[in-house]
Amino acid sequence: MKETDYKPPIVLVLGGHDPSGAGIQADIETCNAMKCYPVSIVTCTTNQNFKSIIKVSSCLTSEVLSTIDTVLEEFTPKACKLGMIGSLELVIGLGEMIQKKLKKTPIVVDPVLASGSGKNVANQEIIDAYLKYVVPQATIVTPNLDELCKLGGSPDSLESISHILSSGCQALLATDINPTEPTITNYLYRAEEKSLCYEMVRYHGTYHGTGCTLASGIAAQLALGENLETAIEKAQQFVHLAVERAMDFGLSQKVPNRLN
C-alpha cells in the first residue's frame, strides 16, 4: 500500500483554544502523532499563559453546532474528544447533539473545569449541566482529582466517583489521584467491574496540557480500533514519553513534546 493510500481514522475534537499550547492544539498534535486525522472545532477562546488565565470567551452555541453539522455532512468520526466547553448553553447543546448525531461514536470527555493554574472556568450551573447532558453520553470521562471532586460534588474521591458513574457514563479514569506522591496514579472505574490501577514515575516540574493529551490520546486509540483498556494504556504511555522529552522554555511550566 502506498503511503498516499492510507486513510487515517477521523477524530472529532472539540475544545478551547489555548495560545500556550494545551486545549485544541494539544488535541490536534496528539491525533497527528497517533496517525489519526483530527477534525477540530473550537468551543471557546482563552486569554491565558502558563501562569494564569485571564478570560474565557465562549463561542456562539449556534455557530458551534452549525459547524458540527457541516463537518458531519462529509466526515464520519471514529471517535470524539470533548474538552473545555465554556458556557451553560453550549454544554446543553453539545449534549443534545451527541445524543442525536454521535450516539454510536466513542466519546471521551475531559471535563475542563479549571485551568492548569488553578482558576475555575466553570460555575456550578455548568458543572450540573455536564452531569445531566454530557457525562451520560461518555464512553469514558477523564477528570483529575480537582475536576473529579467538583464534578462528583464531594471532597471524598470515592463518593464523587460513585456519583459520576451513576449519571450513566460507561467508564471513569480518575487521573493523578494522589498529586503529592512521587508516583502518578490513575484509576479506571466501571460499573460492575473491578477497578484497575496504573502507576507511572512523576517527573519533576509542572507540564502544560497533559490532561488534554491523555484524553485525545484515548480518543485516537479508540478511533484506531483499540478496546478501552488498551487505548488507555497506549495513551498513558504516549503522555509519559511526551513529558519525558518535554520542551523547557525556562518558564513556569514545561510543554509535553507530542510530535518528536
Contacts in CASP RR format, 6 or more apart in sequence:
PFRMAT RR
TARGET T0000
AUTHOR 0000-0000-0000
METHOD contacts of the structure
MODEL  1
MKETDYKPPIVLVLGGHDPSGAGIQADIETCNAMKCYPVSIVTCTTNQNF
KSIIKVSSCLTSEVLSTIDTVLEEFTPKACKLGMIGSLELVIGLGEMIQK
KLKKTPIVVDPVLASGSGKNVANQEIIDAYLKYVVPQATIVTPNLDELCK
LGGSPDSLESISHILSSGCQALLATDINPTEPTITNYLYRAEEKSLCYEM
VRYHGTYHGTGCTLASGIAAQLALGENLETAIEKAQQFVHLAVERAMDFG
LSQKVPNRLN
8 35 0 8 1.000
8 36 0 8 1.000
8 37 0 8 1.000
9 36 0 8 1.000
9 37 0 8 1.000
9 78 0 8 1.000
9 79 0 8 1.000
9 220 0 8 1.000
9 223 0 8 1.000
9 224 0 8 1.000
9 225 0 8 1.000
10 36 0 8 1.000
10 37 0 8 1.000
10 38 0 8 1.000
10 39 0 8 1.000
10 75 0 8 1.000
10 76 0 8 1.000
10 77 0 8 1.000
10 78 0 8 1.000
10 223 0 8 1.000
11 31 0 8 1.000
11 36 0 8 1.000
11 37 0 8 1.000
11 38 0 8 1.000
11 39 0 8 1.000
11 77 0 8 1.000
11 78 0 8 1.000
11 79 0 8 1.000
11 80 0 8 1.000
11 81 0 8 1.000
11 216 0 8 1.000
11 219 0 8 1.000
11 220 0 8 1.000
11 223 0 8 1.000
12 39 0 8 1.000
12 41 0 8 1.000
12 68 0 8 1.000
12 71 0 8 1.000
12 75 0 8 1.000
12 77 0 8 1.000
12 79 0 8 1.000
12 80 0 8 1.000
12 81 0 8 1.000
12 102 0 8 1.000
12 105 0 8 1.000
13 24 0 8 1.000
13 27 0 8 1.000
13 28 0 8 1.000
13 31 0 8 1.000
13 38 0 8 1.000
13 39 0 8 1.000
13 40 0 8 1.000
13 41 0 8 1.000
13 80 0 8 1.000
13 81 0 8 1.000
13 216 0 8 1.000
13 219 0 8 1.000
14 24 0 8 1.000
14 40 0 8 1.000
14 41 0 8 1.000
14 42 0 8 1.000
14 43 0 8 1.000
14 64 0 8 1.000
14 68 0 8 1.000
14 80 0 8 1.000
14 81 0 8 1.000
14 82 0 8 1.000
14 83 0 8 1.000
14 85 0 8 1.000
14 94 0 8 1.000
15 23 0 8 1.000
15 24 0 8 1.000
15 27 0 8 1.000
15 40 0 8 1.000
15 41 0 8 1.000
15 42 0 8 1.000
15 43 0 8 1.000
15 44 0 8 1.000
15 82 0 8 1.000
15 83 0 8 1.000
15 84 0 8 1.000
15 85 0 8 1.000
15 112 0 8 1.000
16 23 0 8 1.000
16 24 0 8 1.000
16 42 0 8 1.000
16 43 0 8 1.000
16 44 0 8 1.000
16 45 0 8 1.000
16 46 0 8 1.000
16 83 0 8 1.000
16 84 0 8 1.000
16 86 0 8 1.000
16 112 0 8 1.000
17 23 0 8 1.000
17 24 0 8 1.000
17 25 0 8 1.000
17 42 0 8 1.000
17 44 0 8 1.000
17 45 0 8 1.000
17 46 0 8 1.000
18 24 0 8 1.000
18 25 0 8 1.000
18 26 0 8 1.000
18 46 0 8 1.000
18 48 0 8 1.000
18 209 0 8 1.000
19 46 0 8 1.000
19 48 0 8 1.000
19 49 0 8 1.000
20 48 0 8 1.000
20 49 0 8 1.000
20 50 0 8 1.000
20 208 0 8 1.000
20 255 0 8 1.000
21 208 0 8 1.000
21 209 0 8 1.000
21 255 0 8 1.000
22 116 0 8 1.000
22 208 0 8 1.000
22 209 0 8 1.000
22 211 0 8 1.000
22 212 0 8 1.000
23 83 0 8 1.000
23 84 0 8 1.000
23 112 0 8 1.000
23 209 0 8 1.000
23 212 0 8 1.000
24 40 0 8 1.000
24 42 0 8 1.000
26 209 0 8 1.000
26 211 0 8 1.000
26 212 0 8 1.000
26 213 0 8 1.000
26 216 0 8 1.000
26 256 0 8 1.000
26 258 0 8 1.000
27 38 0 8 1.000
27 40 0 8 1.000
27 81 0 8 1.000
27 83 0 8 1.000
27 212 0 8 1.000
27 215 0 8 1.000
27 216 0 8 1.000
28 38 0 8 1.000
28 40 0 8 1.000
29 213 0 8 1.000
29 258 0 8 1.000
29 259 0 8 1.000
30 212 0 8 1.000
30 213 0 8 1.000
30 216 0 8 1.000
30 217 0 8 1.000
30 220 0 8 1.000
30 238 0 8 1.000
30 258 0 8 1.000
31 37 0 8 1.000
31 38 0 8 1.000
31 216 0 8 1.000
31 217 0 8 1.000
31 219 0 8 1.000
31 220 0 8 1.000
32 38 0 8 1.000
32 259 0 8 1.000
33 238 0 8 1.000
33 258 0 8 1.000
33 259 0 8 1.000
34 217 0 8 1.000
34 220 0 8 1.000
34 221 0 8 1.000
34 224 0 8 1.000
34 238 0 8 1.000
35 224 0 8 1.000
36 78 0 8 1.000
36 220 0 8 1.000
36 223 0 8 1.000
36 224 0 8 1.000
38 216 0 8 1.000
39 71 0 8 1.000
39 75 0 8 1.000
39 77 0 8 1.000
41 64 0 8 1.000
41 67 0 8 1.000
41 68 0 8 1.000
41 71 0 8 1.000
42 59 0 8 1.000
42 64 0 8 1.000
43 58 0 8 1.000
43 59 0 8 1.000
43 64 0 8 1.000
43 83 0 8 1.000
43 84 0 8 1.000
43 85 0 8 1.000
43 86 0 8 1.000
43 90 0 8 1.000
43 94 0 8 1.000
44 56 0 8 1.000
44 57 0 8 1.000
44 58 0 8 1.000
44 59 0 8 1.000
44 84 0 8 1.000
44 85 0 8 1.000
44 86 0 8 1.000
44 87 0 8 1.000
44 90 0 8 1.000
45 56 0 8 1.000
45 57 0 8 1.000
45 59 0 8 1.000
46 53 0 8 1.000
46 55 0 8 1.000
46 56 0 8 1.000
46 57 0 8 1.000
46 84 0 8 1.000
46 115 0 8 1.000
47 53 0 8 1.000
47 54 0 8 1.000
47 55 0 8 1.000
47 56 0 8 1.000
47 57 0 8 1.000
48 54 0 8 1.000
48 115 0 8 1.000
48 117 0 8 1.000
50 117 0 8 1.000
50 208 0 8 1.000
50 251 0 8 1.000
50 252 0 8 1.000
50 253 0 8 1.000
51 117 0 8 1.000
51 252 0 8 1.000
52 115 0 8 1.000
52 117 0 8 1.000
52 119 0 8 1.000
53 115 0 8 1.000
53 116 0 8 1.000
53 117 0 8 1.000
53 119 0 8 1.000
53 121 0 8 1.000
56 84 0 8 1.000
56 86 0 8 1.000
56 121 0 8 1.000
58 85 0 8 1.000
58 86 0 8 1.000
58 87 0 8 1.000
58 89 0 8 1.000
58 90 0 8 1.000
59 90 0 8 1.000
61 87 0 8 1.000
61 89 0 8 1.000
61 90 0 8 1.000
61 93 0 8 1.000
64 90 0 8 1.000
64 94 0 8 1.000
65 93 0 8 1.000
65 94 0 8 1.000
65 97 0 8 1.000
68 97 0 8 1.000
68 101 0 8 1.000
72 101 0 8 1.000
77 102 0 8 1.000
77 105 0 8 1.000
77 223 0 8 1.000
78 105 0 8 1.000
78 106 0 8 1.000
78 222 0 8 1.000
78 223 0 8 1.000
78 224 0 8 1.000
78 225 0 8 1.000
79 105 0 8 1.000
79 106 0 8 1.000
79 107 0 8 1.000
79 108 0 8 1.000
79 219 0 8 1.000
79 220 0 8 1.000
79 222 0 8 1.000
79 223 0 8 1.000
80 98 0 8 1.000
80 102 0 8 1.000
80 105 0 8 1.000
80 106 0 8 1.000
80 107 0 8 1.000
80 108 0 8 1.000
80 219 0 8 1.000
81 107 0 8 1.000
81 108 0 8 1.000
81 110 0 8 1.000
81 215 0 8 1.000
81 216 0 8 1.000
81 217 0 8 1.000
81 218 0 8 1.000
81 219 0 8 1.000
82 94 0 8 1.000
82 98 0 8 1.000
82 107 0 8 1.000
82 108 0 8 1.000
82 109 0 8 1.000
82 110 0 8 1.000
82 134 0 8 1.000
83 109 0 8 1.000
83 110 0 8 1.000
83 111 0 8 1.000
83 112 0 8 1.000
83 212 0 8 1.000
83 215 0 8 1.000
84 112 0 8 1.000
84 121 0 8 1.000
85 91 0 8 1.000
85 94 0 8 1.000
85 112 0 8 1.000
85 122 0 8 1.000
85 126 0 8 1.000
85 130 0 8 1.000
85 134 0 8 1.000
86 121 0 8 1.000
86 122 0 8 1.000
86 126 0 8 1.000
87 126 0 8 1.000
88 125 0 8 1.000
88 126 0 8 1.000
88 129 0 8 1.000
91 126 0 8 1.000
91 129 0 8 1.000
91 130 0 8 1.000
91 133 0 8 1.000
91 134 0 8 1.000
92 129 0 8 1.000
92 133 0 8 1.000
93 133 0 8 1.000
94 133 0 8 1.000
94 134 0 8 1.000
95 133 0 8 1.000
95 134 0 8 1.000
95 137 0 8 1.000
96 133 0 8 1.000
98 105 0 8 1.000
98 107 0 8 1.000
98 134 0 8 1.000
98 137 0 8 1.000
99 137 0 8 1.000
102 137 0 8 1.000
103 137 0 8 1.000
106 139 0 8 1.000
106 219 0 8 1.000
106 222 0 8 1.000
106 223 0 8 1.000
107 137 0 8 1.000
107 138 0 8 1.000
107 139 0 8 1.000
108 138 0 8 1.000
108 139 0 8 1.000
108 140 0 8 1.000
108 142 0 8 1.000
108 215 0 8 1.000
108 216 0 8 1.000
108 218 0 8 1.000
108 219 0 8 1.000
108 222 0 8 1.000
109 130 0 8 1.000
109 134 0 8 1.000
109 135 0 8 1.000
109 137 0 8 1.000
109 138 0 8 1.000
109 140 0 8 1.000
109 141 0 8 1.000
109 142 0 8 1.000
109 169 0 8 1.000
109 215 0 8 1.000
110 141 0 8 1.000
110 142 0 8 1.000
110 143 0 8 1.000
110 211 0 8 1.000
110 212 0 8 1.000
110 214 0 8 1.000
110 215 0 8 1.000
110 216 0 8 1.000
111 130 0 8 1.000
111 134 0 8 1.000
111 135 0 8 1.000
111 141 0 8 1.000
111 142 0 8 1.000
111 143 0 8 1.000
111 147 0 8 1.000
111 151 0 8 1.000
112 121 0 8 1.000
112 122 0 8 1.000
112 147 0 8 1.000
112 212 0 8 1.000
113 120 0 8 1.000
113 121 0 8 1.000
113 122 0 8 1.000
113 126 0 8 1.000
113 127 0 8 1.000
113 143 0 8 1.000
113 146 0 8 1.000
113 147 0 8 1.000
113 150 0 8 1.000
113 151 0 8 1.000
114 120 0 8 1.000
114 121 0 8 1.000
114 122 0 8 1.000
114 146 0 8 1.000
114 147 0 8 1.000
114 150 0 8 1.000
115 121 0 8 1.000
116 208 0 8 1.000
116 209 0 8 1.000
118 146 0 8 1.000
122 130 0 8 1.000
122 150 0 8 1.000
127 150 0 8 1.000
127 151 0 8 1.000
130 151 0 8 1.000
131 151 0 8 1.000
131 152 0 8 1.000
131 164 0 8 1.000
131 167 0 8 1.000
132 167 0 8 1.000
135 141 0 8 1.000
135 151 0 8 1.000
135 164 0 8 1.000
135 167 0 8 1.000
135 168 0 8 1.000
135 169 0 8 1.000
136 167 0 8 1.000
136 168 0 8 1.000
136 169 0 8 1.000
137 169 0 8 1.000
138 168 0 8 1.000
138 169 0 8 1.000
138 170 0 8 1.000
138 171 0 8 1.000
139 169 0 8 1.000
139 170 0 8 1.000
139 171 0 8 1.000
139 222 0 8 1.000
139 228 0 8 1.000
140 169 0 8 1.000
140 170 0 8 1.000
140 171 0 8 1.000
140 172 0 8 1.000
140 173 0 8 1.000
140 218 0 8 1.000
140 228 0 8 1.000
140 232 0 8 1.000
141 151 0 8 1.000
141 164 0 8 1.000
141 169 0 8 1.000
141 171 0 8 1.000
141 172 0 8 1.000
141 173 0 8 1.000
142 172 0 8 1.000
142 173 0 8 1.000
142 175 0 8 1.000
142 211 0 8 1.000
142 214 0 8 1.000
142 215 0 8 1.000
142 218 0 8 1.000
143 151 0 8 1.000
143 164 0 8 1.000
143 172 0 8 1.000
143 174 0 8 1.000
143 175 0 8 1.000
144 174 0 8 1.000
144 175 0 8 1.000
144 176 0 8 1.000
144 179 0 8 1.000
144 211 0 8 1.000
145 157 0 8 1.000
145 174 0 8 1.000
145 175 0 8 1.000
145 176 0 8 1.000
145 177 0 8 1.000
145 178 0 8 1.000
145 179 0 8 1.000
148 157 0 8 1.000
148 160 0 8 1.000
148 161 0 8 1.000
148 164 0 8 1.000
148 174 0 8 1.000
148 177 0 8 1.000
149 155 0 8 1.000
149 156 0 8 1.000
149 157 0 8 1.000
149 160 0 8 1.000
151 160 0 8 1.000
151 164 0 8 1.000
152 159 0 8 1.000
152 160 0 8 1.000
152 161 0 8 1.000
152 163 0 8 1.000
152 164 0 8 1.000
153 159 0 8 1.000
153 160 0 8 1.000
153 163 0 8 1.000
154 160 0 8 1.000
154 163 0 8 1.000
157 174 0 8 1.000
157 177 0 8 1.000
161 172 0 8 1.000
161 174 0 8 1.000
161 189 0 8 1.000
164 172 0 8 1.000
165 172 0 8 1.000
165 189 0 8 1.000
165 190 0 8 1.000
165 191 0 8 1.000
170 190 0 8 1.000
170 191 0 8 1.000
170 228 0 8 1.000
171 188 0 8 1.000
171 189 0 8 1.000
171 190 0 8 1.000
171 228 0 8 1.000
172 188 0 8 1.000
172 189 0 8 1.000
172 190 0 8 1.000
173 186 0 8 1.000
173 187 0 8 1.000
173 188 0 8 1.000
173 189 0 8 1.000
173 218 0 8 1.000
173 232 0 8 1.000
174 186 0 8 1.000
174 187 0 8 1.000
174 189 0 8 1.000
175 184 0 8 1.000
175 186 0 8 1.000
175 211 0 8 1.000
175 214 0 8 1.000
176 184 0 8 1.000
176 185 0 8 1.000
176 186 0 8 1.000
177 185 0 8 1.000
177 186 0 8 1.000
177 187 0 8 1.000
178 185 0 8 1.000
181 202 0 8 1.000
182 201 0 8 1.000
182 202 0 8 1.000
183 199 0 8 1.000
183 200 0 8 1.000
183 201 0 8 1.000
183 202 0 8 1.000
184 199 0 8 1.000
184 200 0 8 1.000
184 201 0 8 1.000
184 202 0 8 1.000
185 197 0 8 1.000
185 198 0 8 1.000
185 199 0 8 1.000
186 197 0 8 1.000
186 198 0 8 1.000
186 199 0 8 1.000
186 200 0 8 1.000
186 236 0 8 1.000
187 195 0 8 1.000
187 196 0 8 1.000
187 197 0 8 1.000
187 198 0 8 1.000
188 195 0 8 1.000
188 196 0 8 1.000
188 197 0 8 1.000
188 198 0 8 1.000
188 229 0 8 1.000
188 232 0 8 1.000
189 195 0 8 1.000
196 229 0 8 1.000
198 232 0 8 1.000
198 233 0 8 1.000
198 236 0 8 1.000
200 236 0 8 1.000
200 240 0 8 1.000
201 240 0 8 1.000
203 243 0 8 1.000
203 244 0 8 1.000
203 246 0 8 1.000
205 253 0 8 1.000
205 254 0 8 1.000
206 252 0 8 1.000
206 253 0 8 1.000
206 254 0 8 1.000
207 243 0 8 1.000
207 246 0 8 1.000
207 253 0 8 1.000
207 254 0 8 1.000
207 255 0 8 1.000
207 256 0 8 1.000
208 253 0 8 1.000
208 254 0 8 1.000
208 255 0 8 1.000
208 256 0 8 1.000
209 255 0 8 1.000
209 256 0 8 1.000
210 239 0 8 1.000
210 242 0 8 1.000
210 243 0 8 1.000
210 256 0 8 1.000
211 239 0 8 1.000
213 238 0 8 1.000
213 239 0 8 1.000
213 242 0 8 1.000
213 256 0 8 1.000
213 258 0 8 1.000
214 235 0 8 1.000
214 236 0 8 1.000
214 239 0 8 1.000
215 235 0 8 1.000
217 231 0 8 1.000
217 234 0 8 1.000
217 235 0 8 1.000
217 238 0 8 1.000
217 239 0 8 1.000
218 228 0 8 1.000
218 231 0 8 1.000
218 232 0 8 1.000
218 235 0 8 1.000
220 235 0 8 1.000
221 230 0 8 1.000
221 231 0 8 1.000
221 232 0 8 1.000
221 234 0 8 1.000
221 235 0 8 1.000
222 228 0 8 1.000
222 231 0 8 1.000
226 234 0 8 1.000
238 258 0 8 1.000
239 256 0 8 1.000
242 256 0 8 1.000
242 257 0 8 1.000
242 258 0 8 1.000
243 254 0 8 1.000
243 256 0 8 1.000
245 257 0 8 1.000
245 260 0 8 1.000
246 254 0 8 1.000
246 255 0 8 1.000
246 256 0 8 1.000
246 257 0 8 1.000
247 254 0 8 1.000
247 255 0 8 1.000
247 256 0 8 1.000
247 257 0 8 1.000
248 254 0 8 1.000
248 255 0 8 1.000
249 255 0 8 1.000
END
